Amino acid sequence: MKLATFSQGSASELGVVLDGERIVSLSRAAPSLARNMIDLIARWSQVEGEVRRIAAEAKDPLALADVHLHAPVRRPGKIMAIGLNYADHIAESNMGTPEHQLWFTKAVTSINGPFDPIQIPKVSQAVDYEAELVAVIGTGGRHIAKDKAASAVFGYCVGNDVTERAWQHRTPQWSVGKSFDTHAPIGPWITTADEVADPHNLGIRGLVNGELRQNSNTSNLVFNIWDQIEHLSKAMTLEAGDLIFTGTPGGVGAGFKPMKFLQAGDRSRIEIDGLGAIEGVCEPEA
């Protein structure tokens, strides 16, 4: 099932994407079902049957082209992201394979819609793209064992860990350079985990203006998703709607000689097999 947050007018709604071309509004069919995507995820065990019934009956579906898709989780509680988690990206970064998982946070205000503009900030021009698989936490919890980690994931979506490289490398702490407004586009929807046979075998690609820059598979993760969940949950409680950016493969702009950073007018597209694609045009910050 593909679950989206969208609007057709001013009000935000929840919906089920039916066939890549239509969407049925859960908010109109059952207004009391959930307030937002986090609420829907948290209540999934109680409401899943109703959601599936609404999707199966598909009364008055809307054309997907006639709605505006927002980030499926518009204000997550946490965004955690792992660095240096594909061997080719580690090599192009001239760094060694981490002995321990290398984590940073992205501010929740960096969340951006799947097709919304990506800002080139006023303070710098070293903006880079990073294609990533994003895991969306469902039941979550603390001290989740690796062999139980799959049950903590509600679903998956496509992400772009947009990064301002100059600010990232000013200090050993990457979070500010990773947290500029609009620099966490996700979507276009959440594909529930039951529809993803193996999240560790998905083709992942990053393109700029149609040029293929990143081309890999999630099978190449150094620390896989279950490792990541086990590790994070030792330190913090993972909650419904939390996002985990699972790492980016080689081919980022900083890895080229000369470097190929995003410029105003560039179109950054991220694709993951079975999950869809997101694409944003870069615009100067107003």
Phi and psi restraints in degrees (value plus and minus 20) as a CYANA .aco file:
   2 LYS   PHI    -131.7   -91.7
   2 LYS   PSI      95.5   135.5
   3 LEU   PHI    -129.5   -89.5
   3 LEU   PSI     112.1   152.1
   4 ALA   PHI    -150.6  -110.6
   4 ALA   PSI     137.8   177.8
   5 THR   PHI    -131.0   -91.0
   5 THR   PSI     109.2   149.2
   6 PHE   PHI    -168.1  -128.1
   6 PHE   PSI     151.9   191.9
   7 SER   PHI    -161.6  -121.6
   7 SER   PSI     129.5   169.5
   8 GLN   PHI    -153.7  -113.7
   8 GLN   PSI      58.4    98.4
   9 GLY   PHI      97.9   137.9
   9 GLY   PSI    -164.8  -124.8
  10 SER   PHI    -112.7   -72.7
  10 SER   PSI     -48.8    -8.8
  11 ALA   PHI    -102.7   -62.7
  11 ALA   PSI     117.6   157.6
  12 SER   PHI    -101.5   -61.5
  12 SER   PSI     118.2   158.2
  13 GLU   PHI    -151.9  -111.9
  13 GLU   PSI     139.3   179.3
  14 LEU   PHI    -121.1   -81.1
  14 LEU   PSI     124.4   164.4
  15 GLY   PHI    -170.2  -130.2
  15 GLY   PSI     145.4   185.4
  16 VAL   PHI    -132.7   -92.7
  16 VAL   PSI     102.9   142.9
  17 VAL   PHI     -99.9   -59.9
  17 VAL   PSI     105.3   145.3
  18 LEU   PHI    -108.9   -68.9
  18 LEU   PSI     -68.6   -28.6
  19 ASP   PHI    -167.4  -127.4
  19 ASP   PSI       0.8    40.8
  20 GLY   PHI      64.5   104.5
  20 GLY   PSI     -26.9    13.1
  21 GLU   PHI    -147.7  -107.7
  21 GLU   PSI     -36.4     3.6
  22 ARG   PHI    -151.8  -111.8
  22 ARG   PSI     136.2   176.2
  23 ILE   PHI    -160.0  -120.0
  23 ILE   PSI     116.9   156.9
  24 VAL   PHI    -127.7   -87.7
  24 VAL   PSI     113.9   153.9
  25 SER   PHI    -102.4   -62.4
  25 SER   PSI      98.7   138.7
  26 LEU   PHI     -92.5   -52.5
  26 LEU   PSI     -53.3   -13.3
  27 SER   PHI     -85.9   -45.9
  27 SER   PSI     -52.8   -12.8
  28 ARG   PHI    -102.3   -62.3
  28 ARG   PSI     -57.6   -17.6
  29 ALA   PHI     -93.3   -53.3
  29 ALA   PSI     -54.6   -14.6
  30 ALA   PHI    -166.6  -126.6
  30 ALA   PSI      60.6   100.6
  31 PRO   PHI     -77.2   -37.2
  31 PRO   PSI     -47.3    -7.3
  32 SER   PHI    -112.5   -72.5
  32 SER   PSI     -14.8    25.2
  33 LEU   PHI     -82.6   -42.6
  33 LEU   PSI     -69.0   -29.0
  34 ALA   PHI    -184.0  -144.0
  34 ALA   PSI     128.1   168.1
  35 ARG   PHI     -96.9   -56.9
  35 ARG   PSI     -55.4   -15.4
  36 ASN   PHI    -180.4  -140.4
  36 ASN   PSI    -196.8  -156.8
  37 MET   PHI     -85.4   -45.4
  37 MET   PSI     -58.8   -18.8
  38 ILE   PHI     -82.1   -42.1
  38 ILE   PSI     -62.0   -22.0
  39 ASP   PHI     -82.6   -42.6
  39 ASP   PSI     -61.7   -21.7
  40 LEU   PHI     -81.8   -41.8
  40 LEU   PSI     -64.9   -24.9
  41 ILE   PHI     -83.3   -43.3
  41 ILE   PSI     -64.8   -24.8
  42 ALA   PHI     -83.4   -43.4
  42 ALA   PSI     -50.6   -10.6
  43 ARG   PHI    -120.8   -80.8
  43 ARG   PSI      -8.4    31.6
  44 TRP   PHI     -75.1   -35.1
  44 TRP   PSI     -60.9   -20.9
  45 SER   PHI     -83.0   -43.0
  45 SER   PSI     -46.4    -6.4
  46 GLN   PHI    -109.3   -69.3
  46 GLN   PSI     -49.2    -9.2
  47 VAL   PHI    -130.5   -90.5
  47 VAL   PSI     -26.1    13.9
  48 GLU   PHI     -75.1   -35.1
  48 GLU   PSI     -63.7   -23.7
  49 GLY   PHI     -79.9   -39.9
  49 GLY   PSI     -61.7   -21.7
  50 GLU   PHI     -87.2   -47.2
  50 GLU   PSI     -60.2   -20.2
  51 VAL   PHI     -81.6   -41.6
  51 VAL   PSI     -64.1   -24.1
  52 ARG   PHI     -87.4   -47.4
  52 ARG   PSI     -54.6   -14.6
  53 ARG   PHI     -85.2   -45.2
  53 ARG   PSI     -65.2   -25.2
  54 ILE   PHI     -81.8   -41.8
  54 ILE   PSI     -61.9   -21.9
  55 ALA   PHI     -85.9   -45.9
  55 ALA   PSI     -59.4   -19.4
  56 ALA   PHI     -87.9   -47.9
  56 ALA   PSI     -57.8   -17.8
  57 GLU   PHI     -97.9   -57.9
  57 GLU   PSI     -51.0   -11.0
  58 ALA   PHI      25.4    65.4
  58 ALA   PSI      34.3    74.3
  59 LYS   PHI     -97.8   -57.8
  59 LYS   PSI     111.2   151.2
  60 ASP   PHI      32.7    72.7
  60 ASP   PSI      31.0    71.0
  61 PRO   PHI     -85.5   -45.5
  61 PRO   PSI     132.2   172.2
  62 LEU   PHI    -121.5   -81.5
  62 LEU   PSI     131.0   171.0
  63 ALA   PHI     -91.2   -51.2
  63 ALA   PSI     110.3   150.3
  64 LEU   PHI     -79.5   -39.5
  64 LEU   PSI     -51.3   -11.3
  65 ALA   PHI     -87.9   -47.9
  65 ALA   PSI     -36.6     3.4
  66 ASP   PHI    -117.4   -77.4
  66 ASP   PSI     -16.4    23.6
  67 VAL   PHI    -141.8  -101.8
  67 VAL   PSI     144.0   184.0
  68 HIS   PHI    -125.3   -85.3
  68 HIS   PSI      98.7   138.7
  69 LEU   PHI    -102.9   -62.9
  69 LEU   PSI     108.9   148.9
  70 HIS   PHI    -120.0   -80.0
  70 HIS   PSI     152.8   192.8
  71 ALA   PHI     -75.0   -35.0
  71 ALA   PSI     110.5   150.5
  72 PRO   PHI     -77.5   -37.5
  72 PRO   PSI     -58.4   -18.4
  73 VAL   PHI    -130.5   -90.5
  73 VAL   PSI      86.1   126.1
  74 ARG   PHI     -99.7   -59.7
  74 ARG   PSI     -47.2    -7.2
  75 ARG   PHI    -164.6  -124.6
  75 ARG   PSI      58.4    98.4
  76 PRO   PHI     -86.2   -46.2
  76 PRO   PSI     136.5   176.5
  77 GLY   PHI     -87.7   -47.7
  77 GLY   PSI     -60.3   -20.3
  78 LYS   PHI    -161.4  -121.4
  78 LYS   PSI     125.2   165.2
  79 ILE   PHI    -144.0  -104.0
  79 ILE   PSI      92.3   132.3
  80 MET   PHI    -130.2   -90.2
  80 MET   PSI     121.2   161.2
  81 ALA   PHI    -158.9  -118.9
  81 ALA   PSI     119.3   159.3
  82 ILE   PHI    -122.6   -82.6
  82 ILE   PSI     118.9   158.9
  83 GLY   PHI    -122.3   -82.3
  83 GLY   PSI     138.0   178.0
  84 LEU   PHI      30.5    70.5
  84 LEU   PSI      41.3    81.3
  85 ASN   PHI    -142.4  -102.4
  85 ASN   PSI      -9.5    30.5
  86 TYR   PHI    -149.2  -109.2
  86 TYR   PSI     117.8   157.8
  87 ALA   PHI     -79.2   -39.2
  87 ALA   PSI     -60.0   -20.0
  88 ASP   PHI     -90.3   -50.3
  88 ASP   PSI     -50.5   -10.5
  89 HIS   PHI     -92.6   -52.6
  89 HIS   PSI     -57.0   -17.0
  90 ILE   PHI     -80.8   -40.8
  90 ILE   PSI     -63.3   -23.3
  91 ALA   PHI     -84.1   -44.1
  91 ALA   PSI     -65.1   -25.1
  92 GLU   PHI     -90.7   -50.7
  92 GLU   PSI     -38.9     1.1
  93 SER   PHI    -107.0   -67.0
  93 SER   PSI     -23.0    17.0
  94 ASN   PHI      37.1    77.1
  94 ASN   PSI      23.2    63.2
  95 MET   PHI    -150.7  -110.7
  95 MET   PSI     141.3   181.3
  96 GLY   PHI    -106.2   -66.2
  96 GLY   PSI     140.3   180.3
  97 THR   PHI     -83.6   -43.6
  97 THR   PSI     104.4   144.4
  98 PRO   PHI     -82.3   -42.3
  98 PRO   PSI     118.6   158.6
  99 GLU   PHI     -92.2   -52.2
  99 GLU   PSI     -55.6   -15.6
 100 HIS   PHI    -139.9   -99.9
 100 HIS   PSI     137.0   177.0
 101 GLN   PHI     -82.0   -42.0
 101 GLN   PSI     117.4   157.4
 102 LEU   PHI    -128.3   -88.3
 102 LEU   PSI      88.6   128.6
 103 TRP   PHI    -133.2   -93.2
 103 TRP   PSI     128.9   168.9
 104 PHE   PHI    -164.0  -124.0
 104 PHE   PSI     147.2   187.2
 105 THR   PHI    -129.1   -89.1
 105 THR   PSI     133.3   173.3
 106 LYS   PHI    -133.2   -93.2
 106 LYS   PSI     115.1   155.1
 107 ALA   PHI     -81.1   -41.1
 107 ALA   PSI     123.9   163.9
 108 VAL   PHI     -85.0   -45.0
 108 VAL   PSI     -41.1    -1.1
 109 THR   PHI     -94.6   -54.6
 109 THR   PSI     -26.0    14.0
 110 SER   PHI    -102.8   -62.8
 110 SER   PSI     -30.5     9.5
 111 ILE   PHI     -77.7   -37.7
 111 ILE   PSI     119.1   159.1
 112 ASN   PHI    -162.1  -122.1
 112 ASN   PSI     132.7   172.7
 113 GLY   PHI     -88.5   -48.5
 113 GLY   PSI     140.0   180.0
 114 PRO   PHI     -85.4   -45.4
 114 PRO   PSI     -44.1    -4.1
 115 PHE   PHI    -147.0  -107.0
 115 PHE   PSI      -1.6    38.4
 116 ASP   PHI    -106.1   -66.1
 116 ASP   PSI     138.9   178.9
 117 PRO   PHI     -82.0   -42.0
 117 PRO   PSI     127.9   167.9
 118 ILE   PHI    -124.7   -84.7
 118 ILE   PSI     104.9   144.9
 119 GLN   PHI     -98.5   -58.5
 119 GLN   PSI     114.8   154.8
 120 ILE   PHI    -111.9   -71.9
 120 ILE   PSI      88.6   128.6
 121 PRO   PHI     -87.6   -47.6
 121 PRO   PSI     138.3   178.3
 122 LYS   PHI     -83.5   -43.5
 122 LYS   PSI     -50.4   -10.4
 123 VAL   PHI    -104.2   -64.2
 123 VAL   PSI     -31.0     9.0
 124 SER   PHI    -186.3  -146.3
 124 SER   PSI     145.3   185.3
 125 GLN   PHI    -142.6  -102.6
 125 GLN   PSI      -3.3    36.7
 126 ALA   PHI    -120.0   -80.0
 126 ALA   PSI      37.5    77.5
 127 VAL   PHI    -113.3   -73.3
 127 VAL   PSI     108.4   148.4
 128 ASP   PHI    -141.7  -101.7
 128 ASP   PSI     141.4   181.4
 129 TYR   PHI    -127.9   -87.9
 129 TYR   PSI     132.9   172.9
 130 GLU   PHI    -168.1  -128.1
 130 GLU   PSI      88.5   128.5
 131 ALA   PHI     -89.2   -49.2
 131 ALA   PSI     109.2   149.2
 132 GLU   PHI    -165.3  -125.3
 132 GLU   PSI     124.1   164.1
 133 LEU   PHI    -100.9   -60.9
 133 LEU   PSI     110.8   150.8
 134 VAL   PHI    -131.7   -91.7
 134 VAL   PSI     104.9   144.9
 135 ALA   PHI    -114.3   -74.3
 135 ALA   PSI     113.1   153.1
 136 VAL   PHI    -125.3   -85.3
 136 VAL   PSI     101.3   141.3
 137 ILE   PHI     -93.0   -53.0
 137 ILE   PSI     121.2   161.2
 138 GLY   PHI    -128.7   -88.7
 138 GLY   PSI    -113.1   -73.1
 139 THR   PHI     -89.6   -49.6
 139 THR   PSI     -55.5   -15.5
 140 GLY   PHI      41.5    81.5
 140 GLY   PSI    -169.9  -129.9
 141 GLY   PHI     106.4   146.4
 141 GLY   PSI    -188.8  -148.8
 142 ARG   PHI    -142.6  -102.6
 142 ARG   PSI     127.2   167.2
 143 HIS   PHI      32.0    72.0
 143 HIS   PSI      36.8    76.8
 144 ILE   PHI    -105.0   -65.0
 144 ILE   PSI     100.4   140.4
 145 ALA   PHI     -88.0   -48.0
 145 ALA   PSI     131.0   171.0
 146 LYS   PHI     -76.6   -36.6
 146 LYS   PSI     -59.7   -19.7
 147 ASP   PHI     -95.5   -55.5
 147 ASP   PSI     -24.4    15.6
 148 LYS   PHI    -131.5   -91.5
 148 LYS   PSI     -21.8    18.2
 149 ALA   PHI     -84.7   -44.7
 149 ALA   PSI     -55.0   -15.0
 150 ALA   PHI     -79.3   -39.3
 150 ALA   PSI     -53.3   -13.3
 151 SER   PHI     -92.9   -52.9
 151 SER   PSI     -32.5     7.5
 152 ALA   PHI    -105.7   -65.7
 152 ALA   PSI     -31.9     8.1
 153 VAL   PHI    -114.1   -74.1
 153 VAL   PSI     106.5   146.5
 154 PHE   PHI    -100.9   -60.9
 154 PHE   PSI     -61.1   -21.1
 155 GLY   PHI    -196.4  -156.4
 155 GLY   PSI    -189.6  -149.6
 156 TYR   PHI    -157.2  -117.2
 156 TYR   PSI     132.2   172.2
 157 CYS   PHI    -166.9  -126.9
 157 CYS   PSI     155.8   195.8
 158 VAL   PHI    -111.6   -71.6
 158 VAL   PSI     120.3   160.3
 159 GLY   PHI    -155.9  -115.9
 159 GLY   PSI     136.4   176.4
 160 ASN   PHI    -146.9  -106.9
 160 ASN   PSI      87.2   127.2
 161 ASP   PHI    -102.4   -62.4
 161 ASP   PSI      51.3    91.3
 162 VAL   PHI     -80.4   -40.4
 162 VAL   PSI     116.8   156.8
 163 THR   PHI    -155.4  -115.4
 163 THR   PSI     113.5   153.5
 164 GLU   PHI    -112.9   -72.9
 164 GLU   PSI      82.6   122.6
 165 ARG   PHI     -85.0   -45.0
 165 ARG   PSI     -58.5   -18.5
 166 ALA   PHI     -81.7   -41.7
 166 ALA   PSI     -64.1   -24.1
 167 TRP   PHI     -92.5   -52.5
 167 TRP   PSI     -53.8   -13.8
 168 GLN   PHI     -78.1   -38.1
 168 GLN   PSI     -63.0   -23.0
 169 HIS   PHI    -118.0   -78.0
 169 HIS   PSI     -10.9    29.1
 170 ARG   PHI     -87.3   -47.3
 170 ARG   PSI     -51.6   -11.6
 171 THR   PHI    -157.8  -117.8
 171 THR   PSI     145.6   185.6
 172 PRO   PHI     -86.4   -46.4
 172 PRO   PSI     -38.2     1.8
 173 GLN   PHI    -111.6   -71.6
 173 GLN   PSI      97.3   137.3
 174 TRP   PHI    -104.3   -64.3
 174 TRP   PSI     -30.7     9.3
 175 SER   PHI     -79.8   -39.8
 175 SER   PSI     -59.0   -19.0
 176 VAL   PHI     -86.2   -46.2
 176 VAL   PSI     -65.4   -25.4
 177 GLY   PHI     -84.7   -44.7
 177 GLY   PSI     -36.5     3.5
 178 LYS   PHI    -118.8   -78.8
 178 LYS   PSI     -20.0    20.0
 179 SER   PHI    -140.2  -100.2
 179 SER   PSI      -4.8    35.2
 180 PHE   PHI     -80.2   -40.2
 180 PHE   PSI     128.5   168.5
 181 ASP   PHI     -73.5   -33.5
 181 ASP   PSI     120.5   160.5
 182 THR   PHI      54.4    94.4
 182 THR   PSI     -16.4    23.6
 183 HIS   PHI    -114.6   -74.6
 183 HIS   PSI       2.8    42.8
 184 ALA   PHI    -158.0  -118.0
 184 ALA   PSI      44.5    84.5
 185 PRO   PHI     -87.0   -47.0
 185 PRO   PSI     115.1   155.1
 186 ILE   PHI    -158.9  -118.9
 186 ILE   PSI     138.3   178.3
 187 GLY   PHI     121.0   161.0
 187 GLY   PSI    -167.7  -127.7
 188 PRO   PHI     -91.0   -51.0
 188 PRO   PSI     -32.8     7.2
 189 TRP   PHI    -176.5  -136.5
 189 TRP   PSI     155.5   195.5
 190 ILE   PHI    -117.0   -77.0
 190 ILE   PSI     103.3   143.3
 191 THR   PHI    -112.3   -72.3
 191 THR   PSI     100.0   140.0
 192 THR   PHI     -83.8   -43.8
 192 THR   PSI     129.8   169.8
 193 ALA   PHI     -78.9   -38.9
 193 ALA   PSI     -49.7    -9.7
 194 ASP   PHI     -86.1   -46.1
 194 ASP   PSI     -36.2     3.8
 195 GLU   PHI    -119.0   -79.0
 195 GLU   PSI     -17.8    22.2
 196 VAL   PHI    -132.4   -92.4
 196 VAL   PSI      81.1   121.1
 197 ALA   PHI     -80.6   -40.6
 197 ALA   PSI     -62.1   -22.1
 198 ASP   PHI    -170.0  -130.0
 198 ASP   PSI      82.7   122.7
 199 PRO   PHI     -86.8   -46.8
 199 PRO   PSI     -31.0     9.0
 200 HIS   PHI    -118.8   -78.8
 200 HIS   PSI       4.3    44.3
 201 ASN   PHI    -170.1  -130.1
 201 ASN   PSI      38.3    78.3
 202 LEU   PHI    -143.6  -103.6
 202 LEU   PSI     107.9   147.9
 203 GLY   PHI     -85.5   -45.5
 203 GLY   PSI     117.9   157.9
 204 ILE   PHI    -154.6  -114.6
 204 ILE   PSI     113.4   153.4
 205 ARG   PHI    -158.7  -118.7
 205 ARG   PSI     126.5   166.5
 206 GLY   PHI    -145.8  -105.8
 206 GLY   PSI     109.3   149.3
 207 LEU   PHI    -146.8  -106.8
 207 LEU   PSI     126.5   166.5
 208 VAL   PHI    -146.3  -106.3
 208 VAL   PSI      98.9   138.9
 209 ASN   PHI      32.8    72.8
 209 ASN   PSI      17.1    57.1
 210 GLY   PHI      65.6   105.6
 210 GLY   PSI     -29.4    10.6
 211 GLU   PHI    -104.8   -64.8
 211 GLU   PSI     103.7   143.7
 212 LEU   PHI     -92.8   -52.8
 212 LEU   PSI      95.0   135.0
 213 ARG   PHI    -125.1   -85.1
 213 ARG   PSI     -59.7   -19.7
 214 GLN   PHI    -140.1  -100.1
 214 GLN   PSI     115.5   155.5
 215 ASN   PHI    -173.9  -133.9
 215 ASN   PSI      81.7   121.7
 216 SER   PHI    -169.0  -129.0
 216 SER   PSI    -182.9  -142.9
 217 ASN   PHI    -164.6  -124.6
 217 ASN   PSI     124.3   164.3
 218 THR   PHI     -86.6   -46.6
 218 THR   PSI     -28.6    11.4
 219 SER   PHI     -86.1   -46.1
 219 SER   PSI     -34.6     5.4
 220 ASN   PHI    -112.9   -72.9
 220 ASN   PSI     -12.9    27.1
 221 LEU   PHI     -79.5   -39.5
 221 LEU   PSI     116.7   156.7
 222 VAL   PHI     -91.3   -51.3
 222 VAL   PSI     -73.3   -33.3
 223 PHE   PHI    -127.2   -87.2
 223 PHE   PSI      96.5   136.5
 224 ASN   PHI     -95.6   -55.6
 224 ASN   PSI     157.4   197.4
 225 ILE   PHI     -82.0   -42.0
 225 ILE   PSI     -58.0   -18.0
 226 TRP   PHI     -88.5   -48.5
 226 TRP   PSI     -58.5   -18.5
 227 ASP   PHI     -78.3   -38.3
 227 ASP   PSI     -63.7   -23.7
 228 GLN   PHI     -83.4   -43.4
 228 GLN   PSI     -65.8   -25.8
 229 ILE   PHI     -85.3   -45.3
 229 ILE   PSI     -63.0   -23.0
 230 GLU   PHI     -78.7   -38.7
 230 GLU   PSI     -65.8   -25.8
 231 HIS   PHI     -85.5   -45.5
 231 HIS   PSI     -71.4   -31.4
 232 LEU   PHI     -81.0   -41.0
 232 LEU   PSI     -60.8   -20.8
 233 SER   PHI     -92.5   -52.5
 233 SER   PSI     -30.3     9.7
 234 LYS   PHI     -91.3   -51.3
 234 LYS   PSI     -46.3    -6.3
 235 ALA   PHI    -121.6   -81.6
 235 ALA   PSI     -52.0   -12.0
 236 MET   PHI    -165.0  -125.0
 236 MET   PSI     135.0   175.0
 237 THR   PHI     -98.0   -58.0
 237 THR   PSI     103.5   143.5
 238 LEU   PHI    -107.4   -67.4
 238 LEU   PSI     112.6   152.6
 239 GLU   PHI    -141.3  -101.3
 239 GLU   PSI     142.1   182.1
 240 ALA   PHI     -73.8   -33.8
 240 ALA   PSI     108.8   148.8
 241 GLY   PHI      68.4   108.4
 241 GLY   PSI     -27.1    12.9
 242 ASP   PHI     -82.6   -42.6
 242 ASP   PSI     127.0   167.0
 243 LEU   PHI    -133.4   -93.4
 243 LEU   PSI     118.2   158.2
 244 ILE   PHI    -140.9  -100.9
 244 ILE   PSI      91.3   131.3
 245 PHE   PHI    -101.4   -61.4
 245 PHE   PSI      99.2   139.2
 246 THR   PHI    -113.0   -73.0
 246 THR   PSI     -15.7    24.3
 247 GLY   PHI      98.0   138.0
 247 GLY   PSI     138.3   178.3
 248 THR   PHI    -142.0  -102.0
 248 THR   PSI     123.6   163.6
 249 PRO   PHI    -100.4   -60.4
 249 PRO   PSI     156.4   196.4
 250 GLY   PHI     -84.9   -44.9
 250 GLY   PSI     140.9   180.9
 251 GLY   PHI      91.1   131.1
 251 GLY   PSI     -11.9    28.1
 252 VAL   PHI     -88.5   -48.5
 252 VAL   PSI     140.7   180.7
 253 GLY   PHI     -78.1   -38.1
 253 GLY   PSI     -56.1   -16.1
 254 ALA   PHI     -88.3   -48.3
 254 ALA   PSI     -35.4     4.6
 255 GLY   PHI    -104.7   -64.7
 255 GLY   PSI     -28.8    11.2
 256 PHE   PHI    -108.2   -68.2
 256 PHE   PSI     138.4   178.4
 257 LYS   PHI    -146.1  -106.1
 257 LYS   PSI      89.0   129.0
 258 PRO   PHI     -91.6   -51.6
 258 PRO   PSI     143.6   183.6
 259 MET   PHI     -83.7   -43.7
 259 MET   PSI     127.0   167.0
 260 LYS   PHI    -137.1   -97.1
 260 LYS   PSI      59.8    99.8
 261 PHE   PHI    -103.1   -63.1
 261 PHE   PSI     139.2   179.2
 262 LEU   PHI     -90.9   -50.9
 262 LEU   PSI     121.0   161.0
 263 GLN   PHI    -140.7  -100.7
 263 GLN   PSI     140.0   180.0
 264 ALA   PHI     -75.5   -35.5
 264 ALA   PSI     113.1   153.1
 265 GLY   PHI      75.8   115.8
 265 GLY   PSI     -36.7     3.3
 266 ASP   PHI     -89.0   -49.0
 266 ASP   PSI     130.4   170.4
 267 ARG   PHI    -135.4   -95.4
 267 ARG   PSI      93.4   133.4
 268 SER   PHI    -121.0   -81.0
 268 SER   PSI      99.0   139.0
 269 ARG   PHI    -141.6  -101.6
 269 ARG   PSI     114.3   154.3
 270 ILE   PHI    -142.3  -102.3
 270 ILE   PSI     111.7   151.7
 271 GLU   PHI    -146.6  -106.6
 271 GLU   PSI     120.3   160.3
 272 ILE   PHI    -155.3  -115.3
 272 ILE   PSI     109.9   149.9
 273 ASP   PHI     -74.1   -34.1
 273 ASP   PSI     110.0   150.0
 274 GLY   PHI      60.9   100.9
 274 GLY   PSI     -32.8     7.2
 275 LEU   PHI    -130.3   -90.3
 275 LEU   PSI     -35.4     4.6
 276 GLY   PHI      84.5   124.5
 276 GLY   PSI    -179.7  -139.7
 277 ALA   PHI    -165.1  -125.1
 277 ALA   PSI     131.3   171.3
 278 ILE   PHI    -143.4  -103.4
 278 ILE   PSI     134.4   174.4
 279 GLU   PHI    -176.7  -136.7
 279 GLU   PSI     105.7   145.7
 280 GLY   PHI    -150.2  -110.2
 280 GLY   PSI     120.2   160.2
 281 VAL   PHI    -110.5   -70.5
 281 VAL   PSI     114.9   154.9
 282 CYS   PHI     -99.5   -59.5
 282 CYS   PSI     114.6   154.6
 283 GLU   PHI    -153.8  -113.8
 283 GLU   PSI     126.7   166.7
 284 PRO   PHI     -84.9   -44.9
 284 PRO   PSI     122.1   162.1
 285 GLU   PHI     -81.4   -41.4
 285 GLU   PSI     113.2   153.2
